[in-house]
């Protein structure tokens, strides 16, 4: 079967693309259209604030002290490695996890180029980081990868 016509390729590709589009649209509407610049806070619930915080690190503020060019290089290398894994993999769950991670990472990388930092919006009182849609997709993608690695595999029967 042609690689591009495999269901796992199509499903995962469009899921990753959806993450990229949805996160970009959200940030465009909030930063570019509504004009948020940082520090705005809307309390949604006692445990949840909608705010804009500029993140200069990778995910959840990691590596925030690195120069922006170095962060983009690290992210680019990670996306290339994930892309290679995505092409080589046959498992739908693994491909979905990788696609979610790539879609989220690519959107956050675009933030660095466009805004100079990543726009994060969701703040939970019990979680120490502010995050965005892309971060959620990356986290769900990593969970999918862990689940797929840990799930029991059935061995193909061997003929004696």
ZAVOBA-535559 format. One line per field, with one value per atom (N, C-alpha, C): residue number from 0; residue in three letters; atom name; x, y, z. Coordinates in pm, 1 decimal. Atoms other than C-alpha are relative to their C-alpha. Layout:
BEGIN
kepa	[NUM  ...] .
doti	[ALA  ...] .
kemi	[CA  ...] .
x	[X  ...] .
y	[Y  ...] .
z	[Z  ...] .
//
This chain:
BEGIN
kepa	[0  0  0  1  1  1  2  2  2  3  3  3  4  4  4  5  5  5  6  6  6  7  7  7  8  8  8  9  9  9  10  10  10  11  11  11  12  12  12  13  13  13  14  14  14  15  15  15  16  16  16  17  17  17  18  18  18  19  19  19  20  20  20  21  21  21  22  22  22  23  23  23  24  24  24  25  25  25  26  26  26  27  27  27  28  28  28  29  29  29  30  30  30  31  31  31  32  32  32  33  33  33  34  34  34  35  35  35  36  36  36  37  37  37  38  38  38  39  39  39  40  40  40  41  41  41  42  42  42  43  43  43  44  44  44  45  45  45  46  46  46  47  47  47  48  48  48  49  49  49  50  50  50  51  51  51  52  52  52  53  53  53  54  54  54  55  55  55  56  56  56  57  57  57  58  58  58  59  59  59  60  60  60  61  61  61  62  62  62  63  63  63  64  64  64  65  65  65  66  66  66  67  67  67  68  68  68  69  69  69  70  70  70  71  71  71  72  72  72  73  73  73  74  74  74  75  75  75  76  76  76  77  77  77  78  78  78  79  79  79  80  80  80  81  81  81  82  82  82  83  83  83  84  84  84  85  85  85  86  86  86  87  87  87  88  88  88  89  89  89  90  90  90  91  91  91  92  92  92  93  93  93  94  94  94  95  95  95  96  96  96  97  97  97  98  98  98  99  99  99  100  100  100  101  101  101  102  102  102  103  103  103  104  104  104  105  105  105  106  106  106  107  107  107  108  108  108  109  109  109  110  110  110  111  111  111  112  112  112  113  113  113  114  114  114  115  115  115  116  116  116  117  117  117  118  118  118  119  119  119  120  120  120  121  121  121  122  122  122  123  123  123  124  124  124  125  125  125  126  126  126  127  127  127  128  128  128  129  129  129  130  130  130  131  131  131  132  132  132  133  133  133  134  134  134  135  135  135  136  136  136  137  137  137  138  138  138  139  139  139  140  140  140  141  141  141  142  142  142  143  143  143  144  144  144  145  145  145  146  146  146  147  147  147  148  148  148  149  149  149  150  150  150  151  151  151  152  152  152  153  153  153  154  154  154  155  155  155  156  156  156  157  157  157  158  158  158  159  159  159] .
doti	[UNK  UNK  UNK  UNK  UNK  UNK  UNK  UNK  UNK  UNK  UNK  UNK  UNK  UNK  UNK  UNK  UNK  UNK  UNK  UNK  UNK  UNK  UNK  UNK  UNK  UNK  UNK  UNK  UNK  UNK  UNK  UNK  UNK  UNK  UNK  UNK  UNK  UNK  UNK  UNK  UNK  UNK  UNK  UNK  UNK  UNK  UNK  UNK  UNK  UNK  UNK  UNK  UNK  UNK  UNK  UNK  UNK  UNK  UNK  UNK  UNK  UNK  UNK  UNK  UNK  UNK  UNK  UNK  UNK  UNK  UNK  UNK  UNK  UNK  UNK  UNK  UNK  UNK  UNK  UNK  UNK  UNK  UNK  UNK  UNK  UNK  UNK  UNK  UNK  UNK  UNK  UNK  UNK  UNK  UNK  UNK  UNK  UNK  UNK  UNK  UNK  UNK  UNK  UNK  UNK  UNK  UNK  UNK  UNK  UNK  UNK  UNK  UNK  UNK  UNK  UNK  UNK  UNK  UNK  UNK  UNK  UNK  UNK  UNK  UNK  UNK  UNK  UNK  UNK  UNK  UNK  UNK  UNK  UNK  UNK  UNK  UNK  UNK  UNK  UNK  UNK  UNK  UNK  UNK  UNK  UNK  UNK  UNK  UNK  UNK  UNK  UNK  UNK  UNK  UNK  UNK  UNK  UNK  UNK  UNK  UNK  UNK  UNK  UNK  UNK  UNK  UNK  UNK  UNK  UNK  UNK  UNK  UNK  UNK  UNK  UNK  UNK  UNK  UNK  UNK  UNK  UNK  UNK  UNK  UNK  UNK  UNK  UNK  UNK  UNK  UNK  UNK  UNK  UNK  UNK  UNK  UNK  UNK  UNK  UNK  UNK  UNK  UNK  UNK  UNK  UNK  UNK  UNK  UNK  UNK  UNK  UNK  UNK  UNK  UNK  UNK  UNK  UNK  UNK  UNK  UNK  UNK  UNK  UNK  UNK  UNK  UNK  UNK  UNK  UNK  UNK  UNK  UNK  UNK  UNK  UNK  UNK  UNK  UNK  UNK  UNK  UNK  UNK  UNK  UNK  UNK  UNK  UNK  UNK  UNK  UNK  UNK  UNK  UNK  UNK  UNK  UNK  UNK  UNK  UNK  UNK  UNK  UNK  UNK  UNK  UNK  UNK  UNK  UNK  UNK  UNK  UNK  UNK  UNK  UNK  UNK  UNK  UNK  UNK  UNK  UNK  UNK  UNK  UNK  UNK  UNK  UNK  UNK  UNK  UNK  UNK  UNK  UNK  UNK  UNK  UNK  UNK  UNK  UNK  UNK  UNK  UNK  UNK  UNK  UNK  UNK  UNK  UNK  UNK  UNK  UNK  UNK  UNK  UNK  UNK  UNK  UNK  UNK  UNK  UNK  UNK  UNK  UNK  UNK  UNK  UNK  UNK  UNK  UNK  UNK  UNK  UNK  UNK  UNK  UNK  UNK  UNK  UNK  UNK  UNK  UNK  UNK  UNK  UNK  UNK  UNK  UNK  UNK  UNK  UNK  UNK  UNK  UNK  UNK  UNK  UNK  UNK  UNK  UNK  UNK  UNK  UNK  UNK  UNK  UNK  UNK  UNK  UNK  UNK  UNK  UNK  UNK  UNK  UNK  UNK  UNK  UNK  UNK  UNK  UNK  UNK  UNK  UNK  UNK  UNK  UNK  UNK  UNK  UNK  UNK  UNK  UNK  UNK  UNK  UNK  UNK  UNK  UNK  UNK  UNK  UNK  UNK  UNK  UNK  UNK  UNK  UNK  UNK  UNK  UNK  UNK  UNK  UNK  UNK  UNK  UNK  UNK  UNK  UNK  UNK  UNK  UNK  UNK  UNK  UNK  UNK  UNK  UNK  UNK  UNK  UNK  UNK  UNK  UNK  UNK  UNK  UNK  UNK  UNK  UNK  UNK  UNK  UNK  UNK  UNK  UNK  UNK  UNK  UNK  UNK  UNK  UNK  UNK  UNK  UNK  UNK  UNK  UNK  UNK  UNK  UNK  UNK  UNK  UNK  UNK  UNK  UNK  UNK  UNK  UNK  UNK  UNK  UNK  UNK  UNK  UNK  UNK  UNK  UNK  UNK] .
kemi	[N  CA  C  N  CA  C  N  CA  C  N  CA  C  N  CA  C  N  CA  C  N  CA  C  N  CA  C  N  CA  C  N  CA  C  N  CA  C  N  CA  C  N  CA  C  N  CA  C  N  CA  C  N  CA  C  N  CA  C  N  CA  C  N  CA  C  N  CA  C  N  CA  C  N  CA  C  N  CA  C  N  CA  C  N  CA  C  N  CA  C  N  CA  C  N  CA  C  N  CA  C  N  CA  C  N  CA  C  N  CA  C  N  CA  C  N  CA  C  N  CA  C  N  CA  C  N  CA  C  N  CA  C  N  CA  C  N  CA  C  N  CA  C  N  CA  C  N  CA  C  N  CA  C  N  CA  C  N  CA  C  N  CA  C  N  CA  C  N  CA  C  N  CA  C  N  CA  C  N  CA  C  N  CA  C  N  CA  C  N  CA  C  N  CA  C  N  CA  C  N  CA  C  N  CA  C  N  CA  C  N  CA  C  N  CA  C  N  CA  C  N  CA  C  N  CA  C  N  CA  C  N  CA  C  N  CA  C  N  CA  C  N  CA  C  N  CA  C  N  CA  C  N  CA  C  N  CA  C  N  CA  C  N  CA  C  N  CA  C  N  CA  C  N  CA  C  N  CA  C  N  CA  C  N  CA  C  N  CA  C  N  CA  C  N  CA  C  N  CA  C  N  CA  C  N  CA  C  N  CA  C  N  CA  C  N  CA  C  N  CA  C  N  CA  C  N  CA  C  N  CA  C  N  CA  C  N  CA  C  N  CA  C  N  CA  C  N  CA  C  N  CA  C  N  CA  C  N  CA  C  N  CA  C  N  CA  C  N  CA  C  N  CA  C  N  CA  C  N  CA  C  N  CA  C  N  CA  C  N  CA  C  N  CA  C  N  CA  C  N  CA  C  N  CA  C  N  CA  C  N  CA  C  N  CA  C  N  CA  C  N  CA  C  N  CA  C  N  CA  C  N  CA  C  N  CA  C  N  CA  C  N  CA  C  N  CA  C  N  CA  C  N  CA  C  N  CA  C  N  CA  C  N  CA  C  N  CA  C  N  CA  C  N  CA  C  N  CA  C  N  CA  C  N  CA  C  N  CA  C  N  CA  C  N  CA  C  N  CA  C  N  CA  C  N  CA  C  N  CA  C  N  CA  C  N  CA  C  N  CA  C  N  CA  C  N  CA  C  N  CA  C  N  CA  C  N  CA  C  N  CA  C  N  CA  C  N  CA  C  N  CA  C  N  CA  C  N  CA  C] .
x	[85.9  0.0  89.8  -71.8  122.0  5.6  -21.3  267.9  -104.8  92.3  44.0  -145.4  138.3  -269.7  -28.0  22.4  -218.9  -88.5  88.2  -496.9  76.3  -73.5  -245.3  74.6  -69.0  -57.3  -99.6  99.9  -368.2  -60.0  60.9  -532.8  96.2  -94.5  -221.0  43.5  -40.8  -116.0  -105.6  104.6  -452.0  -25.7  12.3  -467.6  108.9  -109.9  -124.9  -23.9  31.5  -231.7  -111.0  108.3  -551.1  53.5  -60.5  -345.0  69.7  -72.4  -123.1  -97.4  96.7  -419.5  -77.8  80.8  -628.1  81.8  -85.4  -336.6  35.9  -34.0  -234.0  -120.3  121.3  -593.0  -28.4  23.3  -632.4  94.6  -98.8  -310.7  -21.6  26.8  -394.0  -118.1  117.9  -737.2  29.9  -22.6  -610.0  108.7  -111.9  -279.2  -15.9  3.6  -321.4  -133.6  131.2  -695.0  -46.1  46.2  -779.5  105.4  -104.0  -446.0  61.1  -61.6  -337.4  151.9  -145.6  25.2  68.3  -55.1  73.0  -48.5  45.0  -52.9  -150.4  145.6  -423.4  -48.0  51.2  -625.3  -151.8  144.3  -981.5  -19.6  25.4  -1092.1  -121.2  107.5  -1297.9  -66.9  46.2  -1330.4  102.2  -96.1  -1164.2  135.3  -124.2  -902.2  58.1  -40.5  -871.1  -6.0  -8.0  -754.4  39.5  -38.6  -733.9  84.5  -95.4  -426.9  99.5  -108.3  -140.7  132.4  -135.6  210.1  93.3  -98.0  510.3  106.0  -92.0  721.7  122.9  -122.6  1083.7  70.6  -58.1  1157.8  -63.1  55.3  1067.4  -141.1  131.8  779.7  -5.6  16.6  655.0  122.5  -110.4  952.1  136.4  -129.6  1228.5  98.0  -109.5  1560.2  -21.8  29.7  1442.7  122.2  -120.4  1800.3  77.9  -72.1  1912.1  -35.4  31.8  1938.4  -110.6  111.3  1634.1  44.8  -48.2  1841.7  28.7  -31.3  1960.6  -127.9  128.0  1603.5  -61.9  55.2  1489.8  76.9  -81.0  1778.2  -36.8  37.4  1693.7  -138.4  135.6  1325.6  -1.7  -6.6  1407.8  55.3  -58.5  1628.2  -98.5  99.7  1359.3  -112.3  107.5  1094.3  45.9  -53.5  1318.9  5.9  -7.3  1381.5  -139.6  138.0  1009.8  -60.5  50.0  927.4  53.9  -60.5  1169.0  -68.5  67.3  1012.5  -141.7  137.8  662.3  -6.0  -3.5  756.2  28.0  -41.5  915.9  -101.2  91.0  640.8  -122.0  123.0  341.7  -118.4  106.7  141.9  -78.3  84.8  -153.0  16.7  -11.6  -121.7  133.1  -130.2  249.3  -0.7  5.8  188.0  -83.6  83.1  -89.2  79.2  -80.4  137.4  107.1  -105.0  417.9  -60.4  62.9  183.7  -48.1  42.2  37.0  120.6  -121.2  388.1  58.4  -54.8  505.2  -89.5  92.3  191.5  12.7  -15.8  227.4  134.9  -135.4  603.6  16.8  -10.2  573.6  -72.6  72.4  312.2  77.4  -79.6  527.1  125.7  -117.2  829.0  -39.4  49.2  622.8  -15.5  9.9  548.3  135.3  -133.3  921.3  44.4  -37.8  970.0  -87.7  94.5  657.3  2.7  12.8  645.7  127.9  -121.8  992.4  -11.7  25.4  837.1  -130.6  122.0  554.5  -112.4  118.2  208.0  -71.2  69.2  62.2  -121.1  126.3  -295.7  -72.1  82.1  -426.6  76.1  -64.3  -344.0  -92.6  73.9  -464.0  68.1  -58.7  -415.5  81.9  -70.2  -294.1  114.2  -106.7  -47.0  94.3  -91.5  269.4  33.2  -35.6  285.1  -123.3  103.0  78.7  29.7  -21.1  25.0  -98.0  86.1  -144.5  -49.7  53.8  -321.4  112.9  -113.8  9.9  64.7  -57.8  149.0  -87.9  90.5  -161.1  14.6  -16.1  -120.0  131.3  -129.4  247.8  -11.1  14.9  160.2  -84.2  84.4  -119.3  76.5  -81.0  116.4  101.4  -97.9  381.5  -70.8  76.4  116.8  -35.8  32.0  7.1  122.4  -123.3  368.4  32.8  -28.3  415.0  -97.6  100.2  89.0  32.3  -29.4  188.0  124.2  -121.6  534.3  -28.6  26.1  393.9  -108.1  109.9  99.2  55.9  -47.2  132.6  -7.4  -3.9  230.4  -22.6  15.8  118.1  106.9  -104.9  396.4  -64.6  53.6  325.9  35.3  -23.6  292.1  110.0  -105.8  594.9  -36.9  30.0  558.2  114.6  -104.4  743.8  28.2] .
y	[-118.6  0.0  123.9  -127.4  350.2  60.1  -54.5  512.2  105.1  -109.9  819.8  -43.5  46.9  610.5  -89.1  79.3  415.6  80.1  -73.1  504.5  65.5  -58.6  561.2  126.2  -119.1  812.1  114.2  -105.0  1003.0  52.0  -41.6  1006.2  85.5  -71.7  1113.4  131.9  -123.9  1371.1  109.2  -101.2  1547.8  39.8  -35.1  1530.9  99.7  -94.0  1698.3  134.6  -123.4  1954.8  77.3  -65.3  2025.5  70.6  -61.7  2092.7  129.5  -117.9  2333.7  112.7  -101.5  2518.3  57.4  -45.2  2533.9  88.7  -79.5  2661.0  133.5  -124.6  2918.7  94.1  -82.1  3041.1  60.5  -50.4  3071.5  115.6  -104.2  3273.1  124.1  -113.3  3490.7  82.4  -71.2  3575.6  75.5  -61.5  3649.8  107.6  -94.7  3825.3  105.5  -93.7  3980.2  72.9  -63.9  4046.2  71.7  -61.1  4111.7  93.5  -91.8  4285.2  -27.7  30.9  4104.4  6.8  -14.4  4183.1  -75.5  75.5  3986.6  57.0  -42.3  3997.6  11.9  -4.4  4009.9  -128.4  117.3  3776.3  5.2  18.1  3652.0  -123.9  114.3  3431.1  -74.8  84.3  3148.4  -76.5  74.6  2947.2  25.2  -24.0  2962.2  -68.5  74.7  2714.1  21.8  -13.5  2830.0  144.9  -134.5  3161.6  -9.4  -16.1  3255.9  126.5  -109.5  3477.9  -11.0  9.2  3560.1  16.5  0.0  3472.8  -36.2  28.5  3481.5  -94.8  104.7  3166.7  2.5  -1.7  3191.7  -135.6  133.4  2823.4  -88.1  93.0  2513.1  -38.2  41.7  2328.5  18.9  -31.5  2447.9  73.1  -84.7  2689.6  -66.1  67.1  2430.7  69.8  -57.7  2563.9  148.0  -140.7  2923.4  88.8  -81.5  3048.5  -8.7  13.1  2935.4  113.5  -100.8  3187.4  -52.7  42.9  3180.7  -86.0  77.6  3049.4  -143.4  133.8  2754.1  -77.9  66.4  2677.6  -47.1  38.9  2676.5  -117.1  111.1  2445.6  -129.2  118.5  2201.6  -48.5  37.0  2208.6  -55.9  48.2  2165.5  -141.0  134.2  1863.9  -101.8  89.8  1711.1  -29.7  21.6  1761.7  -87.6  86.0  1604.5  -144.9  135.2  1303.2  -60.9  49.6  1272.4  -30.2  23.2  1303.6  -129.3  125.0  1022.6  -118.8  107.2  805.8  -18.6  5.0  890.9  -75.3  66.6  775.1  -149.7  139.5  450.5  -83.9  69.4  360.0  -53.9  56.5  136.7  10.8  -5.7  174.1  131.3  -119.2  413.1  86.1  -76.6  514.3  76.1  -67.7  592.8  113.7  -107.2  790.2  117.9  -107.7  987.7  78.0  -67.1  1062.0  89.5  -78.4  1178.2  120.5  -110.4  1389.4  110.0  -99.7  1561.6  79.4  -67.0  1637.5  93.0  -83.7  1769.1  121.5  -112.5  1982.3  105.3  -94.2  2138.0  68.4  -57.8  2186.7  98.8  -90.5  2343.7  131.4  -123.2  2591.7  84.6  -75.3  2688.4  58.1  -52.8  2727.5  122.9  -116.1  2962.4  119.4  -107.8  3166.1  67.5  -56.2  3209.9  90.9  -81.5  3342.1  125.3  -110.7  3562.2  95.7  -82.4  3685.5  10.9  1.6  3607.0  -85.1  88.0  3381.0  -73.7  78.8  3129.3  60.2  -52.4  3259.6  -114.0  98.7  3055.6  66.9  -61.1  3108.3  -64.7  73.2  2843.6  -19.8  6.8  2865.6  -70.4  75.0  2607.3  21.3  -31.9  2688.9  -115.4  116.9  2333.9  -47.0  36.5  2322.9  119.7  -114.3  2536.2  71.9  -60.4  2623.8  52.0  -47.4  2827.2  -69.4  79.5  2635.4  40.8  -33.0  2649.2  -128.2  114.9  2419.9  -88.6  76.1  2316.9  -83.4  73.8  2217.5  -119.3  110.8  2007.4  -111.2  100.2  1832.6  -76.1  65.3  1763.2  -97.5  87.2  1621.0  -123.1  114.1  1401.9  -91.3  80.2  1288.5  -85.4  75.0  1185.5  -111.7  104.0  997.1  -113.5  102.4  815.6  -85.9  74.5  718.0  -94.4  83.8  587.7  -117.4  106.6  389.9  -103.5  94.0  238.5  -82.9  74.0  142.3  -102.6  87.7  -14.0  -104.8  95.2  -199.0  -136.9  135.1  -575.5  -24.1  35.3  -698.8  -149.9  142.2  -1026.7  -41.3  50.2  -1225.9  -76.9  77.9  -1362.3  -148.9  142.7  -1738.2  -44.1  55.2  -1923.7  -142.7  137.0  -2240.3  -90.2  94.6  -2542.9  -98.3] .
z	[0.0  0.0  0.0  5.2  -80.2  141.1  -134.7  235.9  36.2  -30.0  212.4  10.0  -5.3  180.6  121.0  -120.7  504.7  95.3  -92.7  751.8  115.6  -112.6  1033.6  -41.6  49.6  818.0  -16.0  24.3  713.8  130.3  -127.0  1059.1  80.8  -85.4  1240.4  -63.2  66.4  979.3  20.7  -12.5  987.6  145.7  -141.1  1367.4  39.4  -26.8  1392.9  -66.1  71.8  1132.7  70.9  -75.6  1329.8  124.1  -118.8  1643.8  -39.5  47.5  1452.1  -35.3  44.9  1294.7  119.4  -113.1  1615.6  94.2  -88.9  1827.3  -64.5  69.9  1564.4  -2.3  4.0  1530.7  137.4  -135.4  1908.5  32.0  -30.1  1942.0  -86.8  88.3  1641.9  53.0  -49.6  1782.1  129.8  -130.9  2132.9  -2.9  -1.0  2061.4  -109.8  112.8  1717.0  -15.3  16.8  1706.4  127.6  -125.4  2074.6  58.6  -43.3  2132.4  136.1  -128.6  2446.8  -12.7  2.8  2532.5  113.9  -112.6  2855.8  131.4  -132.5  3211.4  14.3  -9.6  3127.0  67.9  -71.9  3350.3  -0.1  -13.8  3326.8  87.2  -86.9  3616.7  -52.9  52.3  3471.7  114.7  -118.0  3795.4  110.8  -108.5  4139.3  -21.8  23.6  4014.9  -140.2  140.1  3650.5  -45.8  58.0  3501.9  -146.7  140.2  3136.4  -4.3  -8.5  3105.2  -114.2  98.1  2871.6  71.4  -54.9  2986.9  -114.3  105.0  2753.4  53.8  -41.8  2787.3  -91.5  80.0  2674.8  -0.1  -1.7  2747.6  -106.2  98.8  2550.2  42.9  -44.6  2713.6  150.9  -141.2  3052.7  55.9  -44.6  3070.4  3.7  -1.2  3033.9  -94.1  79.2  2898.1  -31.5  22.2  2933.9  -8.7  3.2  2971.0  -130.7  127.0  2623.3  -95.4  102.1  2337.9  -93.7  86.0  2103.8  -117.9  114.4  1814.1  41.0  -49.8  2024.3  27.8  -24.3  2132.1  -130.9  129.3  1769.4  -59.2  49.5  1678.0  72.1  -77.8  1960.2  -42.6  40.6  1864.2  -142.0  138.1  1495.4  -8.1  -1.0  1561.6  57.3  -59.6  1783.7  -100.2  97.5  1512.2  -116.2  106.2  1246.3  48.3  -55.6  1473.2  13.7  -11.9  1547.7  -136.7  135.4  1178.4  -59.1  48.4  1094.5  66.8  -73.4  1366.4  -53.5  50.4  1236.2  -132.6  130.7  884.6  16.6  -17.4  1009.2  78.8  -92.3  1259.8  -73.1  55.4  1181.0  94.7  -99.2  1503.5  -11.1  6.9  1478.9  125.4  -124.1  1845.7  5.8  2.1  1809.2  -101.3  100.4  1489.4  49.6  -55.3  1662.2  105.0  -102.3  1959.8  -61.0  66.3  1732.6  -71.2  73.5  1517.9  95.0  -98.8  1825.5  49.4  -47.9  1951.4  -106.3  107.7  1613.3  -23.6  22.1  1561.2  107.8  -110.8  1905.9  -0.3  1.6  1881.1  -115.0  113.9  1537.4  27.1  -31.8  1658.8  99.9  -96.7  1957.3  -64.4  71.9  1725.4  -82.8  76.4  1506.7  93.8  -99.0  1822.2  20.8  -24.1  1880.0  -113.1  115.4  1529.2  -8.1  16.1  1524.9  119.5  -119.4  1886.8  83.0  -80.3  2026.0  125.8  -114.7  2293.6  -27.8  18.2  2329.3  83.9  -68.3  2419.7  72.8  -82.2  2709.0  64.6  -40.7  2829.1  117.8  -96.3  3068.1  130.8  -129.9  3438.5  98.5  -101.1  3689.2  134.3  -130.1  4058.0  57.2  -52.8  4131.2  -89.7  93.8  3837.6  -10.3  -11.5  3854.5  -130.8  128.7  3482.3  -71.7  91.7  3239.7  -132.6  120.6  2915.1  -108.6  113.5  2575.6  -67.0  72.9  2329.6  -52.2  52.3  2172.6  110.3  -112.6  2514.0  38.6  -31.0  2581.4  -103.4  105.5  2245.0  17.2  -22.6  2316.8  116.8  -117.6  2659.5  -31.4  37.9  2520.7  -95.3  90.7  2244.3  74.1  -80.0  2497.8  76.6  -70.5  2700.0  -96.8  100.3  2381.4  -31.7  26.9  2312.2  116.5  -117.4  2667.7  5.5  -1.2  2652.4  -107.0  108.4  2318.9  30.2  -34.8  2444.8  109.3  -113.8  2763.5  -25.3  21.9  2612.4  -38.7  33.6  2583.5  -150.6  142.2  2239.2  -13.9  26.8  2097.7  -100.2  87.4  1940.8  -114.8  110.5  1592.6  20.2  -15.4  1589.9  -95.5  84.3  1461.6  -36.7  45.4  1258.6  38.7  -38.2  1389.8  -108.5] .
//
